[in-house]
Amino acid sequence: MRGLARPALRARWCRSLWALPPRAAASAASPPPPPPARASPGPGALNPFDRRLKRKQKNWAALQAEPAKCDYLREEVGGRIADRVFDITRTFPLALDVGSGRGYIAQHLTKETVEKLIQVDIAENALKNAVESEIPTVRVVADEEFLPFKEDTFDLVVSSLSLHWVNDLPKAFKEIHHVLKPDGVFIGAMFGGDTLYELRCSLQLAELEREGGFSPHVSPFTAVADLGHLLSRAGFNTLTVDTDEIQVNYPGLFEVMEDLQGKYILSCTFSLSLPALTEMYGNSNGSVPATFQIYYMIGWKYHESQAKPAQRGSATVSFGDLAKIEGLLKRGKK
C-alpha cells in the first residue's frame, strides 16, 4: 500500500490532422448528444448512476476556484497508467483517452510515445479546463458508453478512474474494443471494491445505531474477480489485472467529506457525524485515513501476429520433471 498526504499538488487546442467520422464532430463547447434510442434501459433495468447528474457534478467540480485541489489522486493514477504505456516499446500514432477529465494521463505522456490524442469526457467544463500536454490533442464531448468513433480507429485506448461511473460496464468495454485497431491495447484503471472501507464501515455503524438501518452514501464498486471475465467477454485477450492501494491521510472528518465530494465519489451529502471513523481507524496524530483500492487492467485486441498458446498436449516436458532439475544442477556442478 502506498500512502499519500493530501498535497497542494497541461492539452492545447490544435487543428485535427486526421478525419473523424461525422458523429465525432461534436465540439467540446457543446453539450453531449442524448443517448441513442437503442440504449434506453428496458423495464426493470438497473442504473445505479444518473449520468446527467454525474455530468453536472463533473462540470461543477471543474469550475471550482482550485479544481486541482482534489485531483492529486487522479494525477497519481494517471502517472501510473502512463508508466504502463511506456512499458510497451512502440509508438502509438493515435490514442484515445476515455473519460479524460482534465487530462490526468496526457500530462504524463510524451509525443514520442503518443503522436496524436483524442480526449473524450461527458463534462465539457473538464475538457475546457484541461491541463497542458505536449501531444497534439482534440477534445470531444461524449459519453463513455457511446463512443462516437468508427471501428478499428485507435492504436491505444486509456482510461483512468472514469469507467467506475458507467451504468453498463460490459457495453463500455465492448465499445473500447470496437474502436481499437487489431493488435491495439487498452490500459485502464478503476476504483476497487475495498475503496473507502473505513468510511463505509463507520457510516453503516453510525446509521445503524441512530436510524436502525443504513443507506448507500458511497458509490458502488466493481469486484476484481469480475474484471477479467468482462474484458474477455468484450473480446480482449492477453489480459493483465492487478491491484494497488493508496492511503490518503486527512486532517479531519470535514476534509474527508470535502475531498470526496470534489472527487464526486459520495452519492449524496449528509450531516451525520462520524465519531466511529476516528475511533476505529483514526491515526495517533489525529488524522483520518481513507484507502483507495485501484484496479489496473491491460487487454489487447486480437491480431494474427500475436503469440498464440501451444496446442493442448504438445508439451515435451512434464511438470513432474521439475522436481528433478535441482538434482541435475547439483550433478552438473560436481
Residue pairs with C-beta under 8 A, 6 or more apart in sequence:
1 244
1 245
1 246
1 247
1 291
2 244
2 245
2 246
2 247
3 246
3 247
3 248
3 249
4 72
4 73
4 76
4 246
4 247
4 248
4 249
5 248
5 249
6 72
6 248
6 249
6 250
6 251
6 255
6 259
7 72
8 69
9 68
9 69
9 71
9 72
9 75
10 103
10 107
10 131
10 132
10 133
11 103
11 106
11 117
11 119
11 130
11 131
11 132
11 133
11 135
11 137
11 139
12 132
12 133
12 137
13 137
13 139
14 136
14 137
14 138
16 138
17 116
17 136
18 94
18 116
20 118
20 138
20 140
20 149
21 148
21 149
21 150
23 148
23 149
24 118
24 140
24 142
24 148
24 149
26 32
26 33
26 140
26 141
26 142
26 148
27 141
28 124
28 127
28 128
28 139
28 140
28 141
29 124
29 128
30 124
30 141
31 124
31 141
32 55
32 122
32 124
32 141
32 142
32 143
33 142
35 143
35 145
35 146
36 146
39 145
39 146
41 47
41 167
47 167
48 167
48 219
48 220
49 165
49 166
49 167
49 219
51 122
51 143
51 167
54 122
54 165
54 264
55 122
55 123
57 264
58 101
58 121
58 122
58 123
58 125
58 126
58 264
59 123
59 124
59 125
59 126
61 67
61 70
61 126
61 262
61 263
61 264
62 101
62 102
62 123
62 125
62 126
62 128
62 129
63 125
63 129
64 262
67 102
67 129
68 102
69 262
70 259
70 262
70 263
71 101
71 102
71 104
73 161
73 246
73 248
73 263
73 292
74 101
74 104
74 160
74 161
74 263
75 104
75 107
76 246
77 104
77 160
77 161
77 189
77 246
77 294
78 104
78 105
78 107
78 108
78 160
79 108
80 189
80 244
80 294
80 296
81 105
81 108
81 158
81 160
81 187
81 188
81 189
81 296
82 105
82 108
82 109
83 108
84 187
84 296
84 298
85 92
85 109
85 113
85 114
85 156
85 158
85 187
86 113
88 185
91 112
91 113
91 114
91 115
92 113
92 114
92 115
92 155
92 156
93 115
93 116
93 155
94 115
94 116
94 117
94 118
94 153
94 154
94 155
94 156
95 114
95 116
95 117
95 118
95 154
95 155
95 156
95 157
95 158
96 117
96 118
96 120
96 147
96 149
96 153
96 154
96 156
96 157
96 158
96 179
97 103
97 105
97 106
97 117
97 118
97 119
97 120
97 157
97 158
97 159
97 160
98 120
98 144
98 147
98 157
98 158
98 159
98 162
98 163
98 172
98 176
98 188
99 120
99 121
99 122
99 144
99 159
99 160
99 161
99 162
99 163
100 106
100 119
100 120
100 121
100 126
100 127
100 130
100 139
100 162
101 121
101 123
101 126
101 130
101 160
101 162
102 126
102 127
102 129
102 130
102 131
103 119
103 130
103 131
103 133
103 137
104 131
104 160
104 161
105 158
105 160
106 117
106 119
106 130
106 131
106 133
106 135
106 137
107 131
107 132
107 133
109 117
109 133
109 135
110 134
110 135
111 134
111 135
111 136
114 135
114 156
115 135
115 136
116 135
116 136
116 137
116 138
117 133
117 135
117 136
117 137
117 138
118 137
118 138
118 139
118 140
118 149
118 154
119 127
119 130
119 137
119 138
119 139
119 140
120 139
120 140
120 141
120 142
120 144
120 147
121 127
121 139
121 141
121 142
121 162
122 141
122 142
122 143
122 144
123 141
124 141
127 139
127 141
130 137
130 139
140 148
142 148
144 159
144 162
144 163
144 166
144 172
144 175
145 166
145 167
145 168
145 171
145 172
145 175
146 175
147 175
147 176
147 178
147 179
149 179
150 179
151 178
151 179
152 179
152 180
152 181
152 182
153 179
153 180
153 181
154 179
154 180
154 181
154 184
155 180
155 181
155 184
155 185
156 184
156 185
156 186
156 187
157 176
157 179
157 180
157 184
157 185
157 186
157 187
157 188
158 186
158 187
158 188
159 176
159 186
159 187
159 188
159 189
160 188
160 189
161 189
161 190
161 191
161 294
163 169
163 172
163 188
163 190
164 190
164 191
164 219
164 221
164 222
165 219
165 264
166 172
169 222
169 230
170 230
170 233
170 234
173 230
173 231
173 233
173 234
173 236
174 234
174 235
176 186
176 234
177 186
177 234
177 235
177 236
177 299
177 301
180 186
180 301
181 301
182 301
182 302
182 303
183 300
183 301
183 302
183 303
183 305
183 306
184 300
184 301
185 298
185 299
185 300
185 301
186 236
186 297
186 298
186 299
186 300
186 301
187 296
187 297
187 298
188 296
188 297
189 294
189 295
189 296
189 297
190 222
190 227
190 294
190 295
190 297
191 219
191 221
191 222
191 265
191 292
191 293
191 294
191 295
192 221
192 222
192 224
192 243
192 293
192 294
192 295
193 221
193 222
193 223
193 224
193 293
194 221
194 245
194 291
194 293
195 221
195 291
195 292
195 293
196 218
196 260
196 265
196 290
196 291
196 292
197 291
198 277
198 280
198 281
198 288
198 289
198 290
198 291
199 218
199 256
199 260
199 274
199 277
199 290
200 218
201 276
201 280
202 274
202 276
202 277
202 280
202 281
203 214
203 217
203 218
203 272
203 274
204 214
205 276
205 280
206 272
206 273
206 274
206 275
206 276
207 213
207 214
207 215
207 272
208 214
210 272
216 267
217 266
217 267
217 268
217 270
218 260
218 265
218 266
218 267
219 265
219 266
219 267
221 293
222 295
224 241
224 243
224 295
227 241
227 295
227 297
228 239
228 241
231 239
231 241
231 297
231 299
232 239
234 299
235 301
235 302
236 299
236 300
236 301
237 299
237 300
237 301
237 302
237 306
238 298
238 299
238 300
238 306
239 297
239 298
239 299
240 296
240 297
240 298
240 299
241 295
241 296
241 297
241 298
242 295
242 296
243 293
243 294
243 295
243 296
244 293
244 294
244 296
245 291
245 292
245 293
245 294
246 291
246 292
246 294
247 289
247 290
247 291
247 292
248 259
248 289
248 290
248 291
248 292
249 283
249 287
249 288
249 289
249 290
250 256
250 259
250 287
250 288
250 289
250 290
251 286
251 287
251 288
252 286
252 287
252 288
253 273
253 274
253 277
253 278
253 288
255 288
256 277
256 288
256 290
257 266
259 290
260 266
260 290
261 269
277 288
278 286
278 288
281 288
281 289
282 288
282 289
283 289
300 306
